């Protein structure tokens, strides 16, 4: 690799957040001689230059769902096996046992 400073349009390797891979990118903008934005040559997405490191956006190990799940379990009540089974209430008998639309009473003839 040459020791020349990067210029607009040069290809550099960078982490693409959309492709989730380390791929070729073209330099899209520079601020004070440093790369600011790049364009992925695979998906053509423009994003900030991530300095070839997509891992800094990942969460550290052990702070994910496992510990959150353990916290939720610690605050719950007794397990269903330890709790007494609840008795179900029987449903009250229905007053109207007829189903379907109500029929009109026959008219008295004149």
PEHUQUI-V63991 format. One record per pair of residues at least 12 apart in sequence whose ideal C-beta (glycine too) atoms are under 6 Angstrom apart, sorted by sequence separation. I is the first residue (numbers start at 1). J is the second residue. D is the distance in whole Angstrom. If there is no record, write none. Layout:
i = [I & I]
j = [J & J]
d = [D & D]
This chain:
i = [11 & 12 & 25 & 26 & 35 & 11 & 25 & 9 & 10 & 23 & 24 & 28 & 8 & 23 & 6 & 19 & 14 & 16 & 19 & 18 & 18 & 6 & 15 & 14 & 14 & 13 & 15]
j = [24 & 25 & 38 & 39 & 49 & 26 & 40 & 26 & 27 & 40 & 41 & 46 & 27 & 42 & 27 & 42 & 38 & 40 & 43 & 43 & 45 & 35 & 50 & 50 & 52 & 52 & 54]
d = [5 & 6 & 4 & 5 & 4 & 6 & 5 & 6 & 5 & 6 & 5 & 6 & 5 & 5 & 6 & 6 & 5 & 4 & 5 & 5 & 5 & 6 & 5 & 6 & 5 & 6 & 3]
